[in-house]
Amino acid sequence: MNRTVLITGGSGELGQVLVARYTEANDRVFFTFHQNSKNAGKIAEKTGATPIQADLTKPDQVAQMIEQIEKQVPAIDILINNAGATQVMPFALIEEEDWDYIINANLKSMFLTTKAVARGMIAAKKGVIINIGSIAGKRLLEVPVHYATTKAAVFGFTVSLAKELARYKIRVNMVTPGMLESGVSSMVPEKRKEEYLKHCTAGRPGKMSEVASVIYFLSSEDASYINAQEIIVDGGL
């Protein structure tokens, strides 16, 4: 394909699968990581993708990241906002600093990165942005309130941005995974997993590769008529 792709949170469970998927398609892939430099190095060595260490909640580090990328390529064609964090705790125990941490990790980082990348896309009058949500922000589930709040907010960010950037031929969509075999889902108590699977028509957790396939499709020309949409990949909940 030879497109330029930026995947935030590329050293995470889903991020790794996405990095591999796009590099296998001969795209030029950059991915971010925050602290796990050892794992990022392994991913880079295995896939040929370029790792960039950055705290995406810091405007100066986001600017440096974009500058580093733009020194190597003319523009970013695809942005996948995959970086994020969660905490497993009841609402009564969430402190202000916990709330701010999750808001910053899941929303501020997405805002800063998207704003920086969108400038180049607007100039090029083309681009694809895909934001990663969570079923935690869609269904009546026992999940951390601050995490669910941020994931629900991703939808508003997606559809409003899609409307604004449509004039520049930039598509913005959202992919919302349900319970998966690994990643954040590994923190879900066994009882909650059983409840989920009881109501899931697929009768099993999803695979990272299944979510990655939907994301890859949305970023392709085959999905050129899909914009401002949320695609839920939850096995039929």
C-alpha positions as CSV (number, residue, x, y, z in Angstrom):
1,M,0.0,0.0,0.0
2,N,2.9,2.4,0.9
3,R,0.7,4.6,3.1
4,T,2.1,6.3,6.2
5,V,0.3,5.1,9.4
6,L,0.6,6.5,12.9
7,I,-0.6,4.1,15.6
8,T,-0.7,5.4,19.2
9,G,-0.3,2.9,21.9
10,G,1.5,0.6,19.5
11,S,3.2,-1.5,22.2
12,G,-0.1,-2.6,23.7
13,E,-2.0,-5.8,22.9
14,L,-4.2,-4.3,20.1
15,G,-1.5,-1.9,19.0
16,Q,1.0,-4.7,18.3
17,V,-1.5,-6.5,16.1
18,L,-2.2,-3.3,14.2
19,V,1.5,-2.6,13.7
20,A,2.0,-6.1,12.2
21,R,-1.1,-5.8,10.0
22,Y,-0.1,-2.5,8.4
23,T,3.6,-3.4,8.0
24,E,2.6,-6.7,6.3
25,A,0.7,-4.6,3.8
26,N,3.9,-2.6,3.0
27,D,2.7,0.5,4.8
28,R,5.2,2.8,6.5
29,V,4.3,2.5,10.2
30,F,5.2,4.7,13.1
31,F,3.9,3.7,16.6
32,T,4.1,5.4,20.0
33,F,4.9,3.9,23.3
34,H,5.2,5.5,26.7
35,Q,7.5,3.5,29.0
36,N,7.9,-0.1,27.7
37,S,11.0,0.6,25.5
38,K,12.1,-3.1,25.6
39,N,8.8,-4.3,24.1
40,A,8.7,-1.5,21.6
41,G,12.2,-2.5,20.4
42,K,11.1,-6.0,19.9
43,I,8.0,-4.9,17.9
44,A,10.2,-2.6,15.8
45,E,12.7,-5.4,15.1
46,K,10.0,-7.9,14.2
47,T,8.0,-5.6,11.9
48,G,10.3,-2.9,10.7
49,A,8.0,-0.2,12.1
50,T,9.4,2.9,13.7
51,P,8.8,3.4,17.5
52,I,8.5,6.8,19.0
53,Q,8.6,7.3,22.8
54,A,6.2,10.1,23.9
55,D,3.8,11.1,26.6
56,L,0.8,12.1,24.4
57,T,-0.7,14.2,27.2
58,K,2.2,16.6,26.8
59,P,1.8,19.1,23.9
60,D,5.6,19.6,23.4
61,Q,6.2,15.8,23.1
62,V,3.3,15.5,20.6
63,A,4.8,18.3,18.5
64,Q,8.3,16.6,18.6
65,M,6.7,13.3,17.5
66,I,5.1,14.9,14.5
67,E,8.2,16.8,13.6
68,Q,10.2,13.5,13.8
69,I,7.7,11.8,11.5
70,E,7.5,14.7,9.0
71,K,11.2,14.7,8.6
72,Q,10.9,11.2,7.1
73,V,7.6,11.3,5.2
74,P,5.6,14.0,3.4
75,A,2.4,13.4,5.4
76,I,0.5,11.0,7.7
77,D,-2.2,9.2,5.8
78,I,-3.8,7.2,8.6
79,L,-4.0,8.0,12.3
80,I,-5.2,5.3,14.7
81,N,-5.9,6.7,18.2
82,N,-5.4,3.5,20.2
83,A,-3.4,4.8,23.3
84,G,-5.2,4.8,26.6
85,A,-5.3,3.6,30.2
86,T,-7.7,2.2,32.8
87,Q,-8.0,1.7,36.5
88,V,-10.1,-0.9,38.2
89,M,-11.7,0.7,41.2
90,P,-15.2,1.5,42.5
91,F,-16.6,5.0,42.1
92,A,-16.4,5.8,45.8
93,L,-12.7,5.2,45.8
94,I,-11.9,7.3,42.7
95,E,-9.9,10.4,43.7
96,E,-9.6,13.6,41.7
97,E,-6.1,12.6,40.6
98,D,-7.4,9.2,39.3
99,W,-10.2,11.0,37.4
100,D,-7.7,13.5,35.8
101,Y,-5.3,10.7,35.0
102,I,-7.8,8.7,33.0
103,I,-9.3,11.8,31.3
104,N,-5.8,12.8,30.2
105,A,-4.7,9.4,29.1
106,N,-7.8,8.6,27.1
107,L,-9.1,12.0,25.9
108,K,-6.4,14.7,26.1
109,S,-3.9,12.5,24.4
110,M,-6.4,11.8,21.6
111,F,-7.2,15.5,21.2
112,L,-3.5,16.6,21.1
113,T,-2.4,13.9,18.7
114,T,-5.4,14.3,16.4
115,K,-5.0,18.1,16.3
116,A,-1.3,17.8,15.4
117,V,-1.9,15.2,12.7
118,A,-5.0,16.8,11.2
119,R,-3.0,19.9,10.2
120,G,-1.0,17.8,7.7
121,M,-4.1,16.0,6.5
122,I,-6.0,19.3,5.9
123,A,-3.1,20.6,3.9
124,A,-3.0,17.3,1.8
125,K,-6.9,17.3,1.6
126,K,-7.0,13.6,2.5
127,G,-6.7,11.3,5.4
128,V,-8.3,8.7,7.7
129,I,-8.7,8.9,11.5
130,I,-9.9,6.0,13.5
131,N,-10.6,6.3,17.2
132,I,-10.7,3.3,19.5
133,G,-13.6,3.2,21.9
134,S,-14.8,0.5,24.3
135,I,-18.1,-1.4,25.0
136,A,-17.6,0.1,28.5
137,G,-18.9,3.4,27.2
138,K,-22.0,1.8,25.5
139,R,-23.6,-0.9,27.6
140,L,-24.9,-1.2,31.2
141,L,-21.8,-3.0,32.5
142,E,-20.0,-2.9,35.9
143,V,-16.9,-1.0,34.8
144,P,-14.8,1.8,36.2
145,V,-16.9,5.0,35.9
146,H,-14.1,7.3,34.8
147,Y,-13.0,4.8,32.1
148,A,-16.5,4.4,30.8
149,T,-16.9,8.2,30.8
150,T,-13.9,8.7,28.6
151,K,-14.9,5.9,26.2
152,A,-18.4,7.3,25.8
153,A,-16.9,10.7,25.0
154,V,-14.9,9.2,22.1
155,F,-18.2,9.0,20.1
156,G,-18.9,12.7,20.4
157,F,-15.3,13.5,19.4
158,T,-15.6,11.2,16.4
159,V,-18.8,12.4,14.9
160,S,-18.2,16.1,15.4
161,L,-14.7,15.9,14.0
162,A,-16.0,13.9,11.0
163,K,-18.4,16.6,10.2
164,E,-15.8,19.4,10.5
165,L,-13.1,17.6,8.5
166,A,-15.4,16.2,5.7
167,R,-14.7,19.4,3.6
168,Y,-11.1,18.3,3.5
169,K,-11.8,14.7,2.4
170,I,-10.8,13.4,5.8
171,R,-12.8,10.4,7.1
172,V,-13.2,9.9,10.9
173,N,-14.7,6.7,12.3
174,M,-14.7,4.8,15.6
175,V,-14.2,1.1,16.4
176,T,-15.7,-0.1,19.7
177,P,-14.4,-3.6,20.8
178,G,-16.3,-5.7,23.3
179,M,-14.6,-8.2,25.6
180,L,-11.4,-9.6,24.0
181,E,-9.2,-12.5,24.9
182,S,-6.4,-10.2,26.2
183,G,-5.6,-6.5,26.9
184,V,-7.9,-4.5,29.1
185,S,-10.3,-7.5,29.3
186,S,-7.8,-9.5,31.2
187,M,-8.5,-7.2,34.2
188,V,-12.2,-8.1,34.2
189,P,-13.2,-10.4,37.2
190,E,-14.2,-14.0,36.2
191,K,-17.8,-13.5,37.3
192,R,-18.1,-10.4,35.0
193,K,-16.7,-12.4,32.1
194,E,-19.3,-15.1,32.7
195,E,-22.1,-12.6,32.7
196,Y,-20.8,-11.0,29.4
197,L,-20.5,-14.4,27.6
198,K,-24.0,-15.3,28.8
199,H,-25.4,-12.5,26.8
200,C,-22.9,-12.5,23.9
201,T,-24.4,-14.2,20.9
202,A,-20.9,-15.3,19.7
203,G,-20.5,-17.1,23.1
204,R,-16.8,-16.2,23.4
205,P,-14.4,-13.3,23.8
206,G,-13.2,-11.6,20.6
207,K,-9.7,-11.8,19.2
208,M,-7.4,-8.8,18.7
209,S,-7.0,-9.8,15.0
210,E,-10.8,-9.6,14.5
211,V,-10.8,-6.0,15.8
212,A,-7.7,-5.2,13.8
213,S,-9.4,-6.4,10.6
214,V,-12.2,-4.0,11.0
215,I,-9.9,-1.1,11.7
216,Y,-7.8,-2.0,8.6
217,F,-10.9,-2.2,6.5
218,L,-12.1,1.2,7.7
219,S,-8.7,2.8,6.7
220,S,-8.9,1.3,3.2
221,E,-10.4,2.7,0.0
222,D,-13.0,-0.1,0.3
223,A,-14.5,1.9,3.1
224,S,-14.4,5.3,1.3
225,Y,-18.2,5.7,1.8
226,I,-18.1,5.1,5.5
227,N,-17.7,8.2,7.6
228,A,-18.8,9.4,11.1
229,Q,-19.7,5.9,12.1
230,E,-19.1,3.7,15.2
231,I,-18.5,0.1,14.4
232,I,-19.1,-2.1,17.4
233,V,-17.2,-5.4,17.5
234,D,-18.6,-7.2,20.5
235,G,-19.8,-10.6,19.3
236,G,-23.5,-9.4,19.4
237,L,-24.2,-8.2,22.9
